[in-house]
């Protein structure tokens, strides 16, 4: 459960940085994946 919460936190942070599913194409997905790898492992 801890991993899921961290994943949701990363997702929320990406949104707070101004990214949006509808307008950022794959850029948001790529950033989120990179942050998850670096911060969660």
mmCIF entry with sequence, helices, sheets and N, C-alpha, C, O atoms, coordinates in Angstrom:
data_MODEL
# 
_entry.id   MODEL 
# 
_entity.id                         1 
_entity.type                       polymer 
_entity.pdbx_number_of_molecules   1 
# 
_entity_poly.entity_id                      1 
_entity_poly.type                           'polypeptide(L)' 
_entity_poly.nstd_linkage                   no 
_entity_poly.nstd_monomer                   no 
_entity_poly.pdbx_seq_one_letter_code       
;(UNK)(UNK)(UNK)(UNK)(UNK)(UNK)(UNK)(UNK)(UNK)(UNK)(UNK)(UNK)(UNK)(UNK)(UNK)(UNK)
(UNK)(UNK)(UNK)(UNK)(UNK)(UNK)(UNK)(UNK)(UNK)(UNK)(UNK)(UNK)(UNK)(UNK)(UNK)(UNK)
(UNK)(UNK)(UNK)(UNK)(UNK)(UNK)(UNK)(UNK)(UNK)
;
_entity_poly.pdbx_seq_one_letter_code_can   XXXXXXXXXXXXXXXXXXXXXXXXXXXXXXXXXXXXXXXXX 
_entity_poly.pdbx_strand_id                 A 
# 
loop_
_entity_poly_seq.entity_id 
_entity_poly_seq.num 
_entity_poly_seq.mon_id 
_entity_poly_seq.hetero 
1 1  UNK n 
1 2  UNK n 
1 3  UNK n 
1 4  UNK n 
1 5  UNK n 
1 6  UNK n 
1 7  UNK n 
1 8  UNK n 
1 9  UNK n 
1 10 UNK n 
1 11 UNK n 
1 12 UNK n 
1 13 UNK n 
1 14 UNK n 
1 15 UNK n 
1 16 UNK n 
1 17 UNK n 
1 18 UNK n 
1 19 UNK n 
1 20 UNK n 
1 21 UNK n 
1 22 UNK n 
1 23 UNK n 
1 24 UNK n 
1 25 UNK n 
1 26 UNK n 
1 27 UNK n 
1 28 UNK n 
1 29 UNK n 
1 30 UNK n 
1 31 UNK n 
1 32 UNK n 
1 33 UNK n 
1 34 UNK n 
1 35 UNK n 
1 36 UNK n 
1 37 UNK n 
1 38 UNK n 
1 39 UNK n 
1 40 UNK n 
1 41 UNK n 
# 
_struct_asym.id          A 
_struct_asym.entity_id   1 
# 
loop_
_struct_conf.conf_type_id 
_struct_conf.id 
_struct_conf.pdbx_PDB_helix_id 
_struct_conf.beg_label_comp_id 
_struct_conf.beg_label_asym_id 
_struct_conf.beg_label_seq_id 
_struct_conf.pdbx_beg_PDB_ins_code 
_struct_conf.end_label_comp_id 
_struct_conf.end_label_asym_id 
_struct_conf.end_label_seq_id 
_struct_conf.pdbx_end_PDB_ins_code 
_struct_conf.beg_auth_comp_id 
_struct_conf.beg_auth_asym_id 
_struct_conf.beg_auth_seq_id 
_struct_conf.end_auth_comp_id 
_struct_conf.end_auth_asym_id 
_struct_conf.end_auth_seq_id 
_struct_conf.pdbx_PDB_helix_class 
_struct_conf.details 
_struct_conf.pdbx_PDB_helix_length 
HELX_P HELX_P1 AA1 UNK A 2  ? UNK A 16 ? UNK A 2  UNK A 16 1 ? 15 
HELX_P HELX_P2 AA2 UNK A 26 ? UNK A 39 ? UNK A 26 UNK A 39 1 ? 14 
# 
_struct_conf_type.id          HELX_P 
_struct_conf_type.criteria    ? 
_struct_conf_type.reference   ? 
# 
loop_
_atom_site.group_PDB 
_atom_site.id 
_atom_site.type_symbol 
_atom_site.label_atom_id 
_atom_site.label_alt_id 
_atom_site.label_comp_id 
_atom_site.label_asym_id 
_atom_site.label_entity_id 
_atom_site.label_seq_id 
_atom_site.pdbx_PDB_ins_code 
_atom_site.Cartn_x 
_atom_site.Cartn_y 
_atom_site.Cartn_z 
_atom_site.occupancy 
_atom_site.B_iso_or_equiv 
_atom_site.pdbx_formal_charge 
_atom_site.auth_seq_id 
_atom_site.auth_comp_id 
_atom_site.auth_asym_id 
_atom_site.auth_atom_id 
_atom_site.pdbx_PDB_model_num 
ATOM 1   N N  . UNK A 1 1  ? 0.822  -1.195 0.000   1.00 0.00 ? 1  UNK A N  1 
ATOM 2   C CA . UNK A 1 1  ? 0.000  0.000  0.000   1.00 0.00 ? 1  UNK A CA 1 
ATOM 3   C C  . UNK A 1 1  ? 0.869  1.264  0.000   1.00 0.00 ? 1  UNK A C  1 
ATOM 4   O O  . UNK A 1 1  ? 0.488  2.279  -0.582  1.00 0.00 ? 1  UNK A O  1 
ATOM 5   N N  . UNK A 1 2  ? 2.014  1.203  0.639   1.00 0.00 ? 2  UNK A N  1 
ATOM 6   C CA . UNK A 1 2  ? 2.903  2.365  0.698   1.00 0.00 ? 2  UNK A CA 1 
ATOM 7   C C  . UNK A 1 2  ? 3.343  2.786  -0.702  1.00 0.00 ? 2  UNK A C  1 
ATOM 8   O O  . UNK A 1 2  ? 3.410  3.977  -1.008  1.00 0.00 ? 2  UNK A O  1 
ATOM 9   N N  . UNK A 1 3  ? 3.641  1.807  -1.544  1.00 0.00 ? 3  UNK A N  1 
ATOM 10  C CA . UNK A 1 3  ? 4.078  2.105  -2.911  1.00 0.00 ? 3  UNK A CA 1 
ATOM 11  C C  . UNK A 1 3  ? 2.969  2.813  -3.697  1.00 0.00 ? 3  UNK A C  1 
ATOM 12  O O  . UNK A 1 3  ? 3.240  3.746  -4.453  1.00 0.00 ? 3  UNK A O  1 
ATOM 13  N N  . UNK A 1 4  ? 1.728  2.371  -3.518  1.00 0.00 ? 4  UNK A N  1 
ATOM 14  C CA . UNK A 1 4  ? 0.608  2.993  -4.220  1.00 0.00 ? 4  UNK A CA 1 
ATOM 15  C C  . UNK A 1 4  ? 0.430  4.444  -3.793  1.00 0.00 ? 4  UNK A C  1 
ATOM 16  O O  . UNK A 1 4  ? 0.151  5.310  -4.622  1.00 0.00 ? 4  UNK A O  1 
ATOM 17  N N  . UNK A 1 5  ? 0.593  4.708  -2.502  1.00 0.00 ? 5  UNK A N  1 
ATOM 18  C CA . UNK A 1 5  ? 0.468  6.080  -2.008  1.00 0.00 ? 5  UNK A CA 1 
ATOM 19  C C  . UNK A 1 5  ? 1.571  6.971  -2.578  1.00 0.00 ? 5  UNK A C  1 
ATOM 20  O O  . UNK A 1 5  ? 1.322  8.121  -2.939  1.00 0.00 ? 5  UNK A O  1 
ATOM 21  N N  . UNK A 1 6  ? 2.775  6.441  -2.657  1.00 0.00 ? 6  UNK A N  1 
ATOM 22  C CA . UNK A 1 6  ? 3.879  7.208  -3.239  1.00 0.00 ? 6  UNK A CA 1 
ATOM 23  C C  . UNK A 1 6  ? 3.623  7.485  -4.717  1.00 0.00 ? 6  UNK A C  1 
ATOM 24  O O  . UNK A 1 6  ? 3.919  8.572  -5.214  1.00 0.00 ? 6  UNK A O  1 
ATOM 25  N N  . UNK A 1 7  ? 3.074  6.496  -5.414  1.00 0.00 ? 7  UNK A N  1 
ATOM 26  C CA . UNK A 1 7  ? 2.755  6.666  -6.828  1.00 0.00 ? 7  UNK A CA 1 
ATOM 27  C C  . UNK A 1 7  ? 1.714  7.765  -7.011  1.00 0.00 ? 7  UNK A C  1 
ATOM 28  O O  . UNK A 1 7  ? 1.842  8.598  -7.907  1.00 0.00 ? 7  UNK A O  1 
ATOM 29  N N  . UNK A 1 8  ? 0.687  7.771  -6.169  1.00 0.00 ? 8  UNK A N  1 
ATOM 30  C CA . UNK A 1 8  ? -0.340 8.816  -6.242  1.00 0.00 ? 8  UNK A CA 1 
ATOM 31  C C  . UNK A 1 8  ? 0.236  10.187 -5.910  1.00 0.00 ? 8  UNK A C  1 
ATOM 32  O O  . UNK A 1 8  ? -0.155 11.187 -6.512  1.00 0.00 ? 8  UNK A O  1 
ATOM 33  N N  . UNK A 1 9  ? 1.156  10.237 -4.964  1.00 0.00 ? 9  UNK A N  1 
ATOM 34  C CA . UNK A 1 9  ? 1.786  11.504 -4.604  1.00 0.00 ? 9  UNK A CA 1 
ATOM 35  C C  . UNK A 1 9  ? 2.591  12.058 -5.780  1.00 0.00 ? 9  UNK A C  1 
ATOM 36  O O  . UNK A 1 9  ? 2.514  13.250 -6.078  1.00 0.00 ? 9  UNK A O  1 
ATOM 37  N N  . UNK A 1 10 ? 3.354  11.205 -6.441  1.00 0.00 ? 10 UNK A N  1 
ATOM 38  C CA . UNK A 1 10 ? 4.119  11.637 -7.614  1.00 0.00 ? 10 UNK A CA 1 
ATOM 39  C C  . UNK A 1 10 ? 3.164  12.149 -8.691  1.00 0.00 ? 10 UNK A C  1 
ATOM 40  O O  . UNK A 1 10 ? 3.419  13.182 -9.309  1.00 0.00 ? 10 UNK A O  1 
ATOM 41  N N  . UNK A 1 11 ? 2.081  11.438 -8.912  1.00 0.00 ? 11 UNK A N  1 
ATOM 42  C CA . UNK A 1 11 ? 1.096  11.846 -9.918  1.00 0.00 ? 11 UNK A CA 1 
ATOM 43  C C  . UNK A 1 11 ? 0.521  13.224 -9.580  1.00 0.00 ? 11 UNK A C  1 
ATOM 44  O O  . UNK A 1 11 ? 0.390  14.081 -10.454 1.00 0.00 ? 11 UNK A O  1 
ATOM 45  N N  . UNK A 1 12 ? 0.185  13.425 -8.322  1.00 0.00 ? 12 UNK A N  1 
ATOM 46  C CA . UNK A 1 12 ? -0.359 14.719 -7.888  1.00 0.00 ? 12 UNK A CA 1 
ATOM 47  C C  . UNK A 1 12 ? 0.668  15.832 -8.059  1.00 0.00 ? 12 UNK A C  1 
ATOM 48  O O  . UNK A 1 12 ? 0.321  16.934 -8.483  1.00 0.00 ? 12 UNK A O  1 
ATOM 49  N N  . UNK A 1 13 ? 1.919  15.558 -7.735  1.00 0.00 ? 13 UNK A N  1 
ATOM 50  C CA . UNK A 1 13 ? 2.965  16.572 -7.879  1.00 0.00 ? 13 UNK A CA 1 
ATOM 51  C C  . UNK A 1 13 ? 3.154  16.986 -9.336  1.00 0.00 ? 13 UNK A C  1 
ATOM 52  O O  . UNK A 1 13 ? 3.368  18.161 -9.633  1.00 0.00 ? 13 UNK A O  1 
ATOM 53  N N  . UNK A 1 14 ? 3.073  16.023 -10.229 1.00 0.00 ? 14 UNK A N  1 
ATOM 54  C CA . UNK A 1 14 ? 3.194  16.340 -11.655 1.00 0.00 ? 14 UNK A CA 1 
ATOM 55  C C  . UNK A 1 14 ? 2.046  17.263 -12.078 1.00 0.00 ? 14 UNK A C  1 
ATOM 56  O O  . UNK A 1 14 ? 2.252  18.207 -12.840 1.00 0.00 ? 14 UNK A O  1 
ATOM 57  N N  . UNK A 1 15 ? 0.847  16.988 -11.584 1.00 0.00 ? 15 UNK A N  1 
ATOM 58  C CA . UNK A 1 15 ? -0.288 17.873 -11.882 1.00 0.00 ? 15 UNK A CA 1 
ATOM 59  C C  . UNK A 1 15 ? -0.062 19.264 -11.292 1.00 0.00 ? 15 UNK A C  1 
ATOM 60  O O  . UNK A 1 15 ? -0.357 20.267 -11.942 1.00 0.00 ? 15 UNK A O  1 
ATOM 61  N N  . UNK A 1 16 ? 0.453  19.331 -10.082 1.00 0.00 ? 16 UNK A N  1 
ATOM 62  C CA . UNK A 1 16 ? 0.707  20.628 -9.454  1.00 0.00 ? 16 UNK A CA 1 
ATOM 63  C C  . UNK A 1 16 ? 1.758  21.435 -10.218 1.00 0.00 ? 16 UNK A C  1 
ATOM 64  O O  . UNK A 1 16 ? 1.792  22.662 -10.131 1.00 0.00 ? 16 UNK A O  1 
ATOM 65  N N  . UNK A 1 17 ? 2.601  20.745 -10.953 1.00 0.00 ? 17 UNK A N  1 
ATOM 66  C CA . UNK A 1 17 ? 3.603  21.424 -11.788 1.00 0.00 ? 17 UNK A CA 1 
ATOM 67  C C  . UNK A 1 17 ? 2.997  21.930 -13.095 1.00 0.00 ? 17 UNK A C  1 
ATOM 68  O O  . UNK A 1 17 ? 3.689  22.537 -13.913 1.00 0.00 ? 17 UNK A O  1 
ATOM 69  N N  . UNK A 1 18 ? 1.704  21.678 -13.286 1.00 0.00 ? 18 UNK A N  1 
ATOM 70  C CA . UNK A 1 18 ? 1.016  22.218 -14.446 1.00 0.00 ? 18 UNK A CA 1 
ATOM 71  C C  . UNK A 1 18 ? 0.766  21.245 -15.581 1.00 0.00 ? 18 UNK A C  1 
ATOM 72  O O  . UNK A 1 18 ? 0.237  21.638 -16.620 1.00 0.00 ? 18 UNK A O  1 
ATOM 73  N N  . UNK A 1 19 ? 1.131  19.993 -15.408 1.00 0.00 ? 19 UNK A N  1 
ATOM 74  C CA . UNK A 1 19 ? 0.919  19.012 -16.468 1.00 0.00 ? 19 UNK A CA 1 
ATOM 75  C C  . UNK A 1 19 ? -0.515 18.509 -16.430 1.00 0.00 ? 19 UNK A C  1 
ATOM 76  O O  . UNK A 1 19 ? -1.151 18.469 -15.376 1.00 0.00 ? 19 UNK A O  1 
ATOM 77  N N  . UNK A 1 20 ? -1.014 18.123 -17.610 1.00 0.00 ? 20 UNK A N  1 
ATOM 78  C CA . UNK A 1 20 ? -2.393 17.669 -17.734 1.00 0.00 ? 20 UNK A CA 1 
ATOM 79  C C  . UNK A 1 20 ? -2.447 16.490 -18.702 1.00 0.00 ? 20 UNK A C  1 
ATOM 80  O O  . UNK A 1 20 ? -1.739 16.476 -19.708 1.00 0.00 ? 20 UNK A O  1 
ATOM 81  N N  . UNK A 1 21 ? -3.278 15.513 -18.400 1.00 0.00 ? 21 UNK A N  1 
ATOM 82  C CA . UNK A 1 21 ? -3.405 14.325 -19.253 1.00 0.00 ? 21 UNK A CA 1 
ATOM 83  C C  . UNK A 1 21 ? -3.818 14.688 -20.677 1.00 0.00 ? 21 UNK A C  1 
ATOM 84  O O  . UNK A 1 21 ? -3.324 14.109 -21.644 1.00 0.00 ? 21 UNK A O  1 
ATOM 85  N N  . UNK A 1 22 ? -4.710 15.632 -20.792 1.00 0.00 ? 22 UNK A N  1 
ATOM 86  C CA . UNK A 1 22 ? -5.323 15.950 -22.080 1.00 0.00 ? 22 UNK A CA 1 
ATOM 87  C C  . UNK A 1 22 ? -4.416 16.753 -23.007 1.00 0.00 ? 22 UNK A C  1 
ATOM 88  O O  . UNK A 1 22 ? -4.507 16.618 -24.227 1.00 0.00 ? 22 UNK A O  1 
ATOM 89  N N  . UNK A 1 23 ? -3.548 17.582 -22.448 1.00 0.00 ? 23 UNK A N  1 
ATOM 90  C CA . UNK A 1 23 ? -2.810 18.519 -23.300 1.00 0.00 ? 23 UNK A CA 1 
ATOM 91  C C  . UNK A 1 23 ? -1.310 18.248 -23.417 1.00 0.00 ? 23 UNK A C  1 
ATOM 92  O O  . UNK A 1 23 ? -0.659 18.797 -24.306 1.00 0.00 ? 23 UNK A O  1 
ATOM 93  N N  . UNK A 1 24 ? -0.754 17.422 -22.547 1.00 0.00 ? 24 UNK A N  1 
ATOM 94  C CA . UNK A 1 24 ? 0.699  17.244 -22.537 1.00 0.00 ? 24 UNK A CA 1 
ATOM 95  C C  . UNK A 1 24 ? 1.182  15.989 -23.247 1.00 0.00 ? 24 UNK A C  1 
ATOM 96  O O  . UNK A 1 24 ? 2.376  15.690 -23.229 1.00 0.00 ? 24 UNK A O  1 
ATOM 97  N N  . UNK A 1 25 ? 0.281  15.261 -23.864 1.00 0.00 ? 25 UNK A N  1 
ATOM 98  C CA . UNK A 1 25 ? 0.673  14.073 -24.599 1.00 0.00 ? 25 UNK A CA 1 
ATOM 99  C C  . UNK A 1 25 ? 1.447  13.108 -23.715 1.00 0.00 ? 25 UNK A C  1 
ATOM 100 O O  . UNK A 1 25 ? 1.035  12.822 -22.591 1.00 0.00 ? 25 UNK A O  1 
ATOM 101 N N  . UNK A 1 26 ? 2.550  12.616 -24.213 1.00 0.00 ? 26 UNK A N  1 
ATOM 102 C CA . UNK A 1 26 ? 3.341  11.663 -23.456 1.00 0.00 ? 26 UNK A CA 1 
ATOM 103 C C  . UNK A 1 26 ? 4.324  12.300 -22.496 1.00 0.00 ? 26 UNK A C  1 
ATOM 104 O O  . UNK A 1 26 ? 4.978  11.603 -21.721 1.00 0.00 ? 26 UNK A O  1 
ATOM 105 N N  . UNK A 1 27 ? 4.434  13.621 -22.541 1.00 0.00 ? 27 UNK A N  1 
ATOM 106 C CA . UNK A 1 27 ? 5.402  14.305 -21.682 1.00 0.00 ? 27 UNK A CA 1 
ATOM 107 C C  . UNK A 1 27 ? 5.099  14.077 -20.198 1.00 0.00 ? 27 UNK A C  1 
ATOM 108 O O  . UNK A 1 27 ? 6.009  13.833 -19.406 1.00 0.00 ? 27 UNK A O  1 
ATOM 109 N N  . UNK A 1 28 ? 3.823  14.157 -19.828 1.00 0.00 ? 28 UNK A N  1 
ATOM 110 C CA . UNK A 1 28 ? 3.441  13.948 -18.429 1.00 0.00 ? 28 UNK A CA 1 
ATOM 111 C C  . UNK A 1 28 ? 3.737  12.512 -18.004 1.00 0.00 ? 28 UNK A C  1 
ATOM 112 O O  . UNK A 1 28 ? 4.264  12.273 -16.917 1.00 0.00 ? 28 UNK A O  1 
ATOM 113 N N  . UNK A 1 29 ? 3.399  11.574 -18.859 1.00 0.00 ? 29 UNK A N  1 
ATOM 114 C CA . UNK A 1 29 ? 3.624  10.159 -18.550 1.00 0.00 ? 29 UNK A CA 1 
ATOM 115 C C  . UNK A 1 29 ? 5.110  9.886  -18.379 1.00 0.00 ? 29 UNK A C  1 
ATOM 116 O O  . UNK A 1 29 ? 5.511  9.173  -17.459 1.00 0.00 ? 29 UNK A O  1 
ATOM 117 N N  . UNK A 1 30 ? 5.928  10.448 -19.259 1.00 0.00 ? 30 UNK A N  1 
ATOM 118 C CA . UNK A 1 30 ? 7.372  10.241 -19.189 1.00 0.00 ? 30 UNK A CA 1 
ATOM 119 C C  . UNK A 1 30 ? 7.963  10.843 -17.921 1.00 0.00 ? 30 UNK A C  1 
ATOM 120 O O  . UNK A 1 30 ? 8.789  10.213 -17.260 1.00 0.00 ? 30 UNK A O  1 
ATOM 121 N N  . UNK A 1 31 ? 7.547  12.052 -17.582 1.00 0.00 ? 31 UNK A N  1 
ATOM 122 C CA . UNK A 1 31 ? 8.049  12.697 -16.373 1.00 0.00 ? 31 UNK A CA 1 
ATOM 123 C C  . UNK A 1 31 ? 7.642  11.911 -15.136 1.00 0.00 ? 31 UNK A C  1 
ATOM 124 O O  . UNK A 1 31 ? 8.449  11.691 -14.232 1.00 0.00 ? 31 UNK A O  1 
ATOM 125 N N  . UNK A 1 32 ? 6.389  11.494 -15.105 1.00 0.00 ? 32 UNK A N  1 
ATOM 126 C CA . UNK A 1 32 ? 5.897  10.732 -13.961 1.00 0.00 ? 32 UNK A CA 1 
ATOM 127 C C  . UNK A 1 32 ? 6.674  9.419  -13.804 1.00 0.00 ? 32 UNK A C  1 
ATOM 128 O O  . UNK A 1 32 ? 7.025  9.040  -12.686 1.00 0.00 ? 32 UNK A O  1 
ATOM 129 N N  . UNK A 1 33 ? 6.941  8.735  -14.897 1.00 0.00 ? 33 UNK A N  1 
ATOM 130 C CA . UNK A 1 33 ? 7.694  7.481  -14.849 1.00 0.00 ? 33 UNK A CA 1 
ATOM 131 C C  . UNK A 1 33 ? 9.113  7.723  -14.342 1.00 0.00 ? 33 UNK A C  1 
ATOM 132 O O  . UNK A 1 33 ? 9.625  6.960  -13.524 1.00 0.00 ? 33 UNK A O  1 
ATOM 133 N N  . UNK A 1 34 ? 9.746  8.791  -14.833 1.00 0.00 ? 34 UNK A N  1 
ATOM 134 C CA . UNK A 1 34 ? 11.112 9.103  -14.390 1.00 0.00 ? 34 UNK A CA 1 
ATOM 135 C C  . UNK A 1 34 ? 11.150 9.414  -12.898 1.00 0.00 ? 34 UNK A C  1 
ATOM 136 O O  . UNK A 1 34 ? 12.030 8.934  -12.184 1.00 0.00 ? 34 UNK A O  1 
ATOM 137 N N  . UNK A 1 35 ? 10.199 10.214 -12.430 1.00 0.00 ? 35 UNK A N  1 
ATOM 138 C CA . UNK A 1 35 ? 10.154 10.554 -11.006 1.00 0.00 ? 35 UNK A CA 1 
ATOM 139 C C  . UNK A 1 35 ? 9.894  9.323  -10.141 1.00 0.00 ? 35 UNK A C  1 
ATOM 140 O O  . UNK A 1 35 ? 10.480 9.169  -9.069  1.00 0.00 ? 35 UNK A O  1 
ATOM 141 N N  . UNK A 1 36 ? 9.008  8.449  -10.620 1.00 0.00 ? 36 UNK A N  1 
ATOM 142 C CA . UNK A 1 36 ? 8.748  7.220  -9.852  1.00 0.00 ? 36 UNK A CA 1 
ATOM 143 C C  . UNK A 1 36 ? 10.011 6.380  -9.732  1.00 0.00 ? 36 UNK A C  1 
ATOM 144 O O  . UNK A 1 36 ? 10.318 5.862  -8.659  1.00 0.00 ? 36 UNK A O  1 
ATOM 145 N N  . UNK A 1 37 ? 10.747 6.245  -10.840 1.00 0.00 ? 37 UNK A N  1 
ATOM 146 C CA . UNK A 1 37 ? 11.993 5.459  -10.803 1.00 0.00 ? 37 UNK A CA 1 
ATOM 147 C C  . UNK A 1 37 ? 12.994 6.069  -9.831  1.00 0.00 ? 37 UNK A C  1 
ATOM 148 O O  . UNK A 1 37 ? 13.620 5.355  -9.047  1.00 0.00 ? 37 UNK A O  1 
ATOM 149 N N  . UNK A 1 38 ? 13.145 7.393  -9.883  1.00 0.00 ? 38 UNK A N  1 
ATOM 150 C CA . UNK A 1 38 ? 14.146 8.065  -9.057  1.00 0.00 ? 38 UNK A CA 1 
ATOM 151 C C  . UNK A 1 38 ? 13.751 8.142  -7.585  1.00 0.00 ? 38 UNK A C  1 
ATOM 152 O O  . UNK A 1 38 ? 14.604 8.012  -6.707  1.00 0.00 ? 38 UNK A O  1 
ATOM 153 N N  . UNK A 1 39 ? 12.467 8.351  -7.311  1.00 0.00 ? 39 UNK A N  1 
ATOM 154 C CA . UNK A 1 39 ? 12.032 8.571  -5.934  1.00 0.00 ? 39 UNK A CA 1 
ATOM 155 C C  . UNK A 1 39 ? 11.538 7.313  -5.233  1.00 0.00 ? 39 UNK A C  1 
ATOM 156 O O  . UNK A 1 39 ? 11.694 7.173  -4.020  1.00 0.00 ? 39 UNK A O  1 
ATOM 157 N N  . UNK A 1 40 ? 10.946 6.405  -5.987  1.00 0.00 ? 40 UNK A N  1 
ATOM 158 C CA . UNK A 1 40 ? 10.355 5.217  -5.371  1.00 0.00 ? 40 UNK A CA 1 
ATOM 159 C C  . UNK A 1 40 ? 11.226 3.987  -5.601  1.00 0.00 ? 40 UNK A C  1 
ATOM 160 O O  . UNK A 1 40 ? 11.351 3.127  -4.730  1.00 0.00 ? 40 UNK A O  1 
ATOM 161 N N  . UNK A 1 41 ? 11.816 3.920  -6.772  1.00 0.00 ? 41 UNK A N  1 
ATOM 162 C CA . UNK A 1 41 ? 12.700 2.796  -7.061  1.00 0.00 ? 41 UNK A CA 1 
ATOM 163 C C  . UNK A 1 41 ? 12.083 1.720  -7.879  1.00 0.00 ? 41 UNK A C  1 
ATOM 164 O O  . UNK A 1 41 ? 12.738 0.723  -8.184  1.00 0.00 ? 41 UNK A O  1 
# 
